[in-house]
């Protein structure tokens, strides 16, 4: 079977791809009607992938060559910039990107003027990265198994930093399921960390890992960082001492064009510190997932002035004061209006005095379906045409260890 990327890379096909990308998927199909079926399918697939990639790469997606599996695991543009700055600030000049995928991190690193030596075991990924790095002369891409590489040979070739992004999905041909166990990643996390035993260049090592990584598998001397973009946790990464301010855990929160970093020094493999349960105050804070995943809830609460969590193991904070501008990026903030039992009739009764026009339901620590509860409450309140004029939020959760519904008013954007 012909490699679809090879078909797209034919000069005439590439020119057509550039021409039809702005037309969208339907427009591309119409414009390419006279092409042979294989080439037409290959070009339309690229248009489709470029459209999907805009969420990660913005307008840069329009010039990239992509694979479906590579796009799924690719680092977002803003996060790749974080990685690249670590290598630059760590004094690196040439970085080995081992498991480069479609080259998202390689592009970010090269964009800061550093050289890149990229490898991947997937031939299609190598083709894509070669094209995507076409404007950077100090970059090479090689098809090969990164576990067979010698750190000494890399050092002798001028490499002074290493980035690894192990495959953590089965691939689209096998259902594209997440692989949770680090030892089942390709290569396994232990194999990547073992590169450090050889010294340079793996003394300057960054590893992209799953956000749900167990703290216990993180080396005690490394720094672990979680990143969220617009309230979605998109990745975690591990960094050696030469690439960080020392061992610990941190969270970087992106909201729109702004970002906030929260950091705590210490052993990253240790459990998250406990946080006190507080009596429900005037406000409820839904803290960004990156802060929670990084185990920084107590540090954040103390710094931002929250009283504590509303119930054991429930990561909602409560306060008597509104969150200050310094910390607002990491919080969705709600004014608490009422608290009632977690029963539709009681919730609808408590809502009556607030004349809502719509309901949103959030749950944590309660075995309910948010959408089912929302429909039930809308019906009970007689809301037939929900609108955004007077939305009320129902938190199906626990307060002081008991199931409760907290009725609240959102104070900032979702």
C-alpha positions as CSV (number, residue, x, y, z in Angstrom):
1,X,0.0,0.0,0.0
2,X,1.3,3.5,-0.9
3,X,2.4,5.6,2.1
4,X,-0.2,8.5,2.3
5,X,2.6,10.9,3.3
6,X,4.6,10.0,0.3
7,X,1.7,10.8,-1.9
8,X,1.2,14.2,-0.3
9,X,5.0,15.0,-0.7
10,X,4.8,14.7,-4.5
11,X,5.4,18.3,-5.7
12,X,2.1,18.7,-7.4
13,X,0.2,17.2,-4.5
14,X,2.0,19.4,-2.0
15,X,1.1,22.5,-4.0
16,X,-2.5,21.3,-4.1
17,X,-2.5,20.8,-0.3
18,X,-1.3,24.3,0.3
19,X,-3.9,25.6,-2.1
20,X,-6.9,23.7,-0.6
21,X,-6.1,23.9,3.1
22,X,-7.9,27.3,3.5
23,X,-11.0,25.7,1.9
24,X,-11.7,23.3,4.7
25,X,-12.5,19.6,4.4
26,X,-15.7,19.9,2.3
27,X,-14.1,22.5,0.0
28,X,-11.0,20.4,-0.5
29,X,-13.0,17.4,-1.5
30,X,-14.9,19.4,-4.1
31,X,-11.7,21.1,-5.4
32,X,-9.8,17.8,-5.7
33,X,-12.6,15.8,-7.5
34,X,-10.4,15.0,-10.6
35,X,-7.5,13.5,-8.7
36,X,-6.9,9.8,-8.4
37,X,-8.6,8.4,-5.3
38,X,-5.4,7.7,-3.2
39,X,-3.9,11.1,-3.7
40,X,-7.2,12.8,-3.1
41,X,-7.7,10.9,0.1
42,X,-4.2,11.7,1.3
43,X,-4.6,15.4,0.7
44,X,-8.1,15.6,2.3
45,X,-6.7,13.7,5.4
46,X,-4.0,16.4,5.7
47,X,-6.6,19.1,5.5
48,X,-8.6,17.4,8.2
49,X,-5.6,17.0,10.4
50,X,-4.5,20.6,9.9
51,X,-8.0,21.7,11.0
52,X,-7.8,19.6,14.1
53,X,-4.3,20.7,14.8
54,X,-5.3,24.4,15.1
55,X,-6.3,23.8,18.7
56,X,-2.7,22.9,19.5
57,X,-0.7,25.0,17.0
58,X,-2.9,27.8,16.0
59,X,-2.2,29.2,12.5
60,X,1.1,27.2,12.3
61,X,-1.0,24.1,11.8
62,X,-1.7,25.2,8.2
63,X,1.9,24.6,7.2
64,X,2.5,21.3,9.0
65,X,2.6,17.7,7.7
66,X,0.8,15.5,10.2
67,X,-0.1,12.0,11.2
68,X,-3.2,11.1,13.2
69,X,-1.2,9.3,16.0
70,X,1.4,12.0,16.1
71,X,-1.2,14.8,16.4
72,X,-2.9,13.0,19.3
73,X,0.3,13.0,21.4
74,X,1.9,16.2,20.1
75,X,2.9,18.9,22.5
76,X,0.9,22.1,22.3
77,X,2.6,25.2,21.0
78,X,2.6,27.1,24.4
79,X,3.9,24.0,26.3
80,X,6.6,23.3,23.7
81,X,7.8,26.8,24.3
82,X,8.1,26.0,28.0
83,X,10.2,23.0,27.2
84,X,12.4,24.9,24.8
85,X,13.1,27.7,27.3
86,X,14.3,25.1,29.8
87,X,16.9,23.8,27.4
88,X,18.0,27.3,26.4
89,X,18.2,28.5,30.0
90,X,20.0,25.2,30.9
91,X,22.8,26.2,28.6
92,X,22.1,23.6,25.8
93,X,23.1,24.2,22.2
94,X,22.0,21.0,20.6
95,X,19.1,18.9,21.9
96,X,18.3,15.3,21.0
97,X,14.5,14.9,20.6
98,X,14.1,11.1,21.2
99,X,10.6,10.0,20.1
100,X,10.0,13.2,18.2
101,X,6.6,12.3,16.8
102,X,5.6,15.0,14.3
103,X,8.2,17.3,15.7
104,X,6.2,19.7,17.8
105,X,8.9,20.0,20.5
106,X,11.7,20.0,18.0
107,X,10.1,23.0,16.3
108,X,9.8,24.9,19.5
109,X,13.5,24.1,20.4
110,X,14.7,25.0,16.9
111,X,12.7,28.2,17.1
112,X,14.9,29.4,19.9
113,X,18.0,28.9,17.8
114,X,19.1,25.6,19.2
115,X,20.1,22.6,17.1
116,X,18.0,19.5,17.1
117,X,18.8,15.9,16.5
118,X,15.5,14.1,16.2
119,X,14.7,10.3,16.2
120,X,11.6,8.3,15.9
121,X,10.9,4.6,15.3
122,X,7.9,5.4,13.2
123,X,8.7,6.1,9.5
124,X,5.7,8.3,8.9
125,X,6.6,10.5,12.0
126,X,10.1,10.9,10.6
127,X,8.7,12.0,7.3
128,X,6.4,14.5,9.0
129,X,9.2,15.9,11.3
130,X,11.6,16.2,8.3
131,X,9.1,18.4,6.5
132,X,8.1,20.4,9.6
133,X,11.7,21.3,10.3
134,X,12.4,22.2,6.7
135,X,13.2,25.9,7.5
136,X,15.8,25.0,10.2
137,X,19.2,24.0,8.8
138,X,20.7,22.9,12.1
139,X,18.2,20.1,12.5
140,X,18.4,16.5,11.5
141,X,15.8,13.7,11.6
142,X,16.7,10.0,11.8
143,X,14.5,6.9,11.6
144,X,15.6,4.5,14.3
145,X,15.0,3.0,17.7
146,X,16.0,5.4,20.4
147,X,16.7,2.6,22.9
148,X,19.6,1.6,20.7
149,X,21.3,5.0,20.9
150,X,24.5,5.6,22.9
151,X,24.5,8.6,25.2
152,X,28.3,8.7,24.7
153,X,27.9,8.8,20.9
154,X,25.3,11.6,21.2
155,X,27.7,13.6,23.4
156,X,30.6,13.1,21.0
157,X,28.3,14.4,18.2
158,X,27.8,17.7,20.2
159,X,24.4,16.9,21.8
160,X,24.2,18.5,25.3
161,X,20.5,18.0,26.1
162,X,17.9,15.3,25.8
163,X,14.1,15.4,25.5
164,X,12.1,12.2,25.5
165,X,8.4,11.8,24.7
166,X,7.6,8.1,25.1
167,X,4.6,6.7,23.2
168,X,1.7,6.5,25.7
169,X,-1.1,5.3,23.4
170,X,-1.7,2.1,21.6
171,X,-2.1,3.9,18.2
172,X,-5.1,4.4,16.1
173,X,-4.8,1.0,14.5
174,X,-5.3,-0.5,18.0
175,X,-8.0,1.7,19.4
176,X,-5.8,4.6,20.4
177,X,-6.2,3.9,24.1
178,X,-4.0,5.5,26.7
179,X,-1.3,3.4,28.3
180,X,-1.3,4.2,32.0
181,X,1.6,2.0,33.3
182,X,5.0,3.8,32.7
183,X,6.8,0.5,32.2
184,X,4.5,-0.2,29.2
185,X,5.3,3.1,27.5
186,X,7.6,3.0,24.5
187,X,10.3,3.3,25.6
188,X,9.6,2.5,29.3
189,X,10.1,5.3,31.8
190,X,12.8,3.3,33.6
191,X,14.8,2.9,30.4
192,X,14.7,6.7,29.8
193,X,15.7,7.5,33.4
194,X,18.6,5.0,33.1
195,X,20.2,7.2,30.4
196,X,21.2,9.5,33.3
197,X,23.6,6.8,34.5
198,X,25.9,7.7,31.6
199,X,26.1,11.4,32.5
200,X,26.1,14.0,29.7
201,X,24.0,14.7,27.7
202,X,21.3,13.0,29.8
203,X,22.3,15.1,32.8
204,X,20.2,17.7,31.0
205,X,17.1,15.6,30.5
206,X,13.4,16.4,30.1
207,X,10.7,13.7,29.9
208,X,7.1,14.2,28.9
209,X,4.9,11.9,31.0
210,X,1.2,11.3,31.6
211,X,-0.6,13.8,33.9
212,X,-1.8,11.0,36.1
213,X,1.7,9.7,36.8
214,X,2.1,8.2,40.3
215,X,4.4,10.4,42.4
216,X,6.2,7.3,43.6
217,X,7.8,6.6,40.2
218,X,9.3,10.1,40.0
219,X,13.0,10.3,41.0
220,X,13.5,12.3,44.2
221,X,16.0,14.6,42.7
222,X,13.9,15.6,39.7
223,X,11.4,18.4,39.2
224,X,7.9,17.5,38.1
225,X,5.7,20.0,36.4
226,X,2.0,19.8,35.3
227,X,0.5,22.2,32.7
228,X,-3.1,23.1,32.0
229,X,-4.5,25.2,29.2
230,X,-7.9,26.8,29.7
231,X,-8.7,24.5,32.6
232,X,-7.7,21.3,30.8
233,X,-4.6,19.5,32.1
234,X,-2.6,18.7,29.0
235,X,0.7,17.2,30.3
236,X,3.2,16.6,32.9
237,X,7.0,16.5,32.5
238,X,10.1,15.6,34.6
239,X,13.4,17.5,34.6
240,X,16.8,16.8,36.0
241,X,18.5,19.2,38.4
242,X,20.4,21.0,35.6
243,X,17.1,21.8,34.0
244,X,15.2,23.2,37.0
245,X,15.5,25.1,40.2
246,X,15.8,21.9,42.2
247,X,13.6,19.0,43.2
248,X,9.9,19.7,43.7
249,X,6.6,20.0,41.9
250,X,5.0,22.9,40.1
251,X,2.0,23.8,38.0
252,X,1.7,26.2,35.1
253,X,-1.8,27.5,34.4
254,X,-2.5,29.0,31.0
255,X,-5.7,31.0,30.6
256,X,-6.0,32.8,27.3
257,X,-2.8,34.9,26.8
258,X,-1.9,34.9,30.5
259,X,-0.2,32.2,32.7
260,X,0.6,31.6,36.3
261,X,3.3,29.3,37.8
262,X,3.0,27.8,41.3
263,X,5.9,25.9,42.7
264,X,6.9,24.0,45.9
265,X,10.4,22.6,46.6
266,X,10.8,19.2,48.1
267,X,10.8,15.5,47.2
268,X,8.5,15.1,44.1
269,X,7.9,11.4,45.0
270,X,6.4,12.2,48.4
271,X,2.6,12.3,48.9
272,X,0.8,15.6,48.6
273,X,0.6,17.4,51.9
274,X,-2.7,17.2,53.8
275,X,-5.0,20.2,54.0
276,X,-7.5,21.1,56.7
277,X,-11.2,20.8,56.3
278,X,-12.9,24.1,56.9
279,X,-16.4,25.2,57.7
280,X,-18.1,26.4,54.5
281,X,-17.5,30.1,54.0
282,X,-19.0,32.6,51.6
283,X,-17.2,31.5,48.5
284,X,-16.3,28.2,46.8
285,X,-13.1,27.9,44.7
286,X,-12.7,25.3,42.0
287,X,-9.0,25.1,41.7
288,X,-7.3,24.4,38.3
289,X,-6.5,20.7,37.7
290,X,-2.8,21.3,37.2
291,X,-2.5,22.6,40.8
292,X,-4.4,19.7,42.1
293,X,-2.5,17.1,40.1
294,X,0.8,18.7,41.3
295,X,-0.2,18.2,44.9
296,X,-0.1,21.9,45.6
297,X,-3.5,22.5,46.9
298,X,-2.4,23.2,50.5
299,X,0.4,25.6,49.3
300,X,-2.1,27.3,47.0
301,X,-4.7,27.6,49.8
302,X,-2.3,29.1,52.2
303,X,-0.9,31.6,49.6
304,X,-4.2,32.7,48.2
305,X,-6.1,33.0,51.5
306,X,-8.5,30.1,51.4
307,X,-9.8,28.5,54.6
308,X,-9.4,24.9,53.5
309,X,-11.3,22.2,51.7
310,X,-15.0,21.6,52.1
311,X,-14.7,17.9,53.0
312,X,-12.0,15.2,53.2
313,X,-10.6,14.3,49.8
314,X,-12.8,16.9,48.0
315,X,-10.6,19.4,46.2
316,X,-13.0,22.4,46.5
317,X,-11.7,25.2,48.6
318,X,-13.8,27.6,50.6
319,X,-13.1,31.2,51.7
320,X,-14.6,34.3,53.3
321,X,-13.0,36.6,50.7
322,X,-12.8,36.7,47.0
323,X,-9.7,35.5,45.3
324,X,-7.2,38.2,44.6
325,X,-6.0,39.1,41.1
326,X,-2.6,37.4,41.8
327,X,-4.2,34.0,41.9
328,X,-7.3,34.4,39.8
329,X,-6.0,32.4,36.8
330,X,-5.9,29.2,38.9
331,X,-9.5,29.5,40.2
332,X,-13.1,29.3,39.1
333,X,-14.8,31.3,41.8
334,X,-18.4,31.0,43.0
335,X,-20.5,32.9,45.6
336,X,-22.4,30.4,47.7
337,X,-26.1,31.1,47.8
338,X,-27.5,28.1,49.6
339,X,-26.8,24.5,50.8
340,X,-29.4,21.8,50.8
341,X,-29.7,18.0,50.6
342,X,-28.7,16.3,47.4
343,X,-32.3,15.6,46.3
344,X,-33.9,17.1,43.3
345,X,-37.0,18.3,45.2
346,X,-34.9,20.0,47.8
347,X,-32.6,21.6,45.2
348,X,-35.5,22.9,43.1
349,X,-37.1,24.4,46.2
350,X,-33.9,26.2,47.2
351,X,-33.4,27.5,43.7
352,X,-36.9,29.0,43.5
353,X,-36.0,32.3,45.2
354,X,-33.1,32.8,42.7
355,X,-35.2,32.6,39.6
356,X,-32.6,30.8,37.4
357,X,-32.9,30.7,33.6
358,X,-30.4,27.8,33.3
359,X,-28.5,25.3,35.5
360,X,-25.0,23.9,35.4
361,X,-24.1,20.9,37.5
362,X,-20.7,20.0,38.8
363,X,-19.9,17.0,40.9
364,X,-17.1,15.7,43.0
365,X,-17.5,12.9,45.5
366,X,-21.1,12.2,44.5
367,X,-22.4,9.3,42.4
368,X,-24.8,11.1,40.2
369,X,-25.0,12.0,36.5
370,X,-24.6,15.8,36.2
371,X,-26.6,15.9,32.9
372,X,-29.5,13.8,34.4
373,X,-29.7,16.0,37.5
374,X,-29.6,19.1,35.4
375,X,-32.5,17.9,33.2
376,X,-34.5,17.0,36.3
377,X,-33.9,20.3,38.0
378,X,-34.8,22.3,34.8
379,X,-38.1,20.4,34.6
380,X,-38.8,20.9,38.3
381,X,-38.1,24.6,38.0
382,X,-40.3,25.0,34.9
383,X,-37.3,26.1,32.7
384,X,-38.3,25.0,29.2
385,X,-35.9,27.2,27.2
386,X,-32.6,27.6,29.1
387,X,-30.7,30.8,28.6
388,X,-27.5,32.3,29.8
389,X,-29.0,35.3,31.5
390,X,-29.2,34.0,35.1
391,X,-27.3,30.7,35.4
392,X,-27.0,29.0,38.8
393,X,-24.4,26.3,39.5
394,X,-25.2,23.2,41.6
395,X,-22.3,21.4,43.2
396,X,-23.2,17.8,43.9
397,X,-20.6,17.0,46.5
398,X,-19.9,16.5,50.2
399,X,-19.7,19.1,52.9
400,X,-18.2,18.1,56.2
401,X,-18.4,14.4,55.1
402,X,-22.1,14.5,54.1
403,X,-23.7,14.6,50.6
404,X,-25.0,18.1,49.9
405,X,-26.0,20.3,47.0
406,X,-24.3,23.7,47.1
407,X,-26.2,26.3,45.0
408,X,-23.9,29.0,43.8
409,X,-23.4,31.9,41.4
410,X,-20.4,31.9,39.1
411,X,-18.2,35.0,39.5
412,X,-15.8,34.5,36.6
413,X,-15.8,33.0,33.2
414,X,-15.8,29.2,32.8
